[in-house]
Amino acid sequence: MTGPAVNDEDREFEHSPLSGSFTRGDIEVDVEIYRFAGTQDRWQLAVVALGGGCIQWTQTFATETEAYAAFLAMVEADGLDTFTRARPAGRH
């Protein structure tokens, strides 16, 4: 027997201490590394441009450090302004 279905939107999230604002030059984004609270689920990564727009990785990460490293690798490869430009869905 299973319990009642839980809507993901109704669940609480645990945010990594690595989450927060990241600034380079005059560009600032909000890095969100999170998983469902009280679980050992894999970490999810999203980057929100303060001027609008969000990039959500489809890949999940075993550790919050791996998620942050993926963010930093993209910044080094493509620049921070990559998060402020429109991009096709599903790149990550």
Residue frames as qw, qx, qy, qz and C-alpha x, y, z in Angstrom:
[[0.000, 0.891, 0.455, 0.000, 0.00, 0.00, 0.00],
 [0.434, 0.235, -0.002, 0.869, 1.35, 3.42, -0.87],
 [0.102, -0.563, -0.417, 0.707, 0.69, 6.76, 0.77],
 [0.360, 0.860, 0.307, -0.190, -0.93, 9.76, -0.85],
 [0.640, 0.452, 0.156, 0.601, 0.87, 11.30, -3.82],
 [0.316, -0.730, -0.094, 0.598, 2.94, 14.35, -2.96],
 [0.479, 0.848, 0.132, 0.186, 3.08, 17.17, -5.47],
 [0.698, 0.074, -0.104, 0.705, 6.73, 18.24, -5.94],
 [0.054, 0.628, 0.055, 0.774, 5.65, 21.89, -5.74],
 [0.618, -0.698, -0.103, -0.348, 4.41, 21.26, -2.17],
 [0.882, -0.219, -0.199, 0.368, 7.72, 19.79, -0.96],
 [0.246, -0.938, 0.185, 0.157, 10.40, 21.78, 0.82],
 [0.757, 0.532, -0.236, 0.299, 13.90, 22.13, -0.57],
 [0.675, -0.596, 0.102, 0.423, 17.29, 21.98, 1.11],
 [0.448, 0.875, -0.127, 0.135, 19.64, 24.58, -0.36],
 [0.827, 0.022, -0.168, 0.536, 23.38, 24.05, -0.38],
 [0.351, -0.794, -0.022, 0.495, 25.60, 26.60, 1.37],
 [0.429, -0.102, 0.489, 0.753, 27.27, 26.92, -2.06],
 [0.174, 0.733, 0.582, 0.305, 24.08, 28.55, -3.37],
 [0.213, -0.763, -0.189, 0.580, 24.02, 32.32, -3.61],
 [0.365, 0.914, -0.020, -0.177, 25.01, 35.31, -5.67],
 [0.729, -0.109, 0.350, 0.578, 27.95, 35.12, -8.05],
 [0.238, 0.943, 0.035, -0.229, 29.35, 38.25, -9.68],
 [0.656, -0.090, 0.357, 0.659, 31.96, 38.72, -12.34],
 [0.167, 0.217, 0.311, 0.910, 32.46, 42.17, -13.77],
 [0.334, -0.005, 0.150, -0.931, 29.06, 43.84, -13.96],
 [0.667, -0.099, -0.574, -0.465, 27.09, 40.59, -14.32],
 [0.289, -0.239, 0.754, -0.539, 25.44, 38.96, -11.32],
 [0.649, -0.109, -0.626, -0.418, 23.55, 35.68, -11.20],
 [0.629, -0.396, 0.462, -0.483, 21.97, 33.60, -8.45],
 [0.407, 0.239, -0.878, -0.082, 23.30, 30.03, -8.24],
 [0.743, -0.263, 0.247, -0.564, 20.77, 27.59, -6.80],
 [0.398, 0.215, -0.892, 0.021, 21.98, 24.14, -5.72],
 [0.571, -0.194, 0.374, -0.704, 19.19, 22.19, -4.05],
 [0.333, -0.063, -0.927, -0.161, 17.44, 18.89, -3.39],
 [0.602, -0.552, -0.383, -0.432, 14.30, 17.80, -1.57],
 [0.250, -0.605, 0.521, -0.547, 14.66, 18.40, 2.17],
 [0.710, -0.298, 0.534, -0.350, 15.26, 15.39, 4.37],
 [0.951, 0.296, 0.085, -0.040, 16.45, 13.17, 1.51],
 [0.522, -0.464, 0.522, 0.490, 19.71, 11.96, 0.09],
 [0.662, 0.682, 0.309, 0.025, 18.52, 12.80, -3.44],
 [0.615, 0.144, 0.203, 0.748, 21.03, 14.00, -5.97],
 [0.100, -0.602, -0.131, 0.781, 21.64, 17.76, -6.13],
 [0.446, 0.715, 0.469, 0.264, 20.01, 19.91, -8.80],
 [0.364, -0.316, 0.089, 0.872, 21.51, 23.07, -10.29],
 [0.269, 0.820, 0.450, 0.229, 19.86, 26.20, -11.65],
 [0.357, -0.187, -0.013, 0.915, 21.28, 29.62, -12.44],
 [0.118, 0.848, 0.515, -0.028, 18.98, 32.63, -12.42],
 [0.358, 0.283, 0.092, 0.885, 20.04, 35.83, -14.17],
 [0.080, -0.473, -0.501, 0.720, 19.00, 38.80, -12.08],
 [0.225, 0.293, -0.226, -0.901, 17.78, 40.57, -15.22],
 [0.811, 0.232, 0.127, -0.522, 15.52, 37.61, -16.03],
 [0.730, 0.396, -0.535, -0.150, 15.96, 34.11, -17.34],
 [0.676, -0.454, 0.547, -0.195, 16.93, 30.81, -15.78],
 [0.588, 0.391, -0.691, -0.154, 19.06, 27.89, -16.90],
 [0.799, -0.331, 0.391, -0.315, 18.21, 24.57, -15.25],
 [0.099, 0.428, -0.883, -0.164, 20.63, 21.67, -15.68],
 [0.869, -0.037, -0.260, -0.420, 18.94, 18.40, -16.62],
 [0.648, 0.178, -0.665, 0.326, 21.90, 16.53, -15.12],
 [0.628, -0.749, 0.001, -0.209, 21.85, 15.94, -11.36],
 [0.329, 0.629, -0.594, 0.378, 24.93, 15.73, -9.16],
 [0.737, -0.236, -0.601, 0.203, 26.07, 13.32, -6.44],
 [0.462, -0.444, -0.357, 0.679, 27.47, 16.18, -4.37],
 [0.076, 0.953, 0.227, -0.186, 26.82, 19.89, -4.08],
 [0.331, -0.649, 0.421, 0.541, 30.51, 20.46, -4.84],
 [0.424, 0.138, 0.747, 0.493, 30.11, 18.68, -8.19],
 [0.216, 0.817, 0.529, 0.074, 27.14, 20.90, -9.01],
 [0.126, -0.928, 0.055, 0.347, 29.10, 24.07, -8.20],
 [0.432, -0.370, 0.606, 0.556, 32.05, 22.80, -10.24],
 [0.408, 0.468, 0.699, 0.355, 29.73, 22.32, -13.25],
 [0.067, 0.957, 0.264, -0.099, 28.58, 25.94, -12.87],
 [0.294, -0.786, 0.323, 0.438, 32.17, 27.21, -12.64],
 [0.518, -0.035, 0.693, 0.500, 33.22, 25.12, -15.65],
 [0.341, 0.716, 0.556, 0.248, 30.49, 26.73, -17.74],
 [0.097, -0.968, -0.024, 0.231, 31.50, 30.20, -16.55],
 [0.420, -0.556, 0.517, 0.497, 35.12, 29.51, -17.54],
 [0.473, 0.181, 0.741, 0.441, 34.16, 28.00, -20.90],
 [0.179, 0.649, 0.602, 0.430, 31.41, 30.40, -21.99],
 [0.075, 0.260, -0.142, 0.952, 31.63, 33.43, -19.69],
 [0.077, 0.331, 0.715, -0.611, 29.11, 34.60, -17.12],
 [0.366, 0.318, -0.079, -0.871, 27.14, 36.52, -19.72],
 [0.239, -0.027, -0.900, -0.364, 26.06, 33.17, -21.17],
 [0.065, -0.413, -0.845, 0.333, 23.37, 33.15, -18.47],
 [0.169, 0.550, 0.230, -0.785, 21.94, 36.49, -19.60],
 [0.284, 0.282, -0.572, -0.716, 21.52, 35.48, -23.24],
 [0.849, 0.127, 0.153, -0.490, 18.59, 33.47, -24.57],
 [0.021, -0.377, 0.908, 0.182, 19.53, 29.84, -25.26],
 [0.664, -0.038, -0.587, -0.462, 17.77, 26.83, -26.68],
 [0.763, -0.421, 0.270, -0.409, 16.12, 24.61, -24.08],
 [0.995, -0.056, 0.081, -0.014, 17.86, 21.44, -22.97],
 [0.444, 0.735, -0.468, 0.211, 21.52, 22.44, -23.36],
 [0.035, -0.484, 0.765, -0.424, 22.46, 21.10, -19.94]]
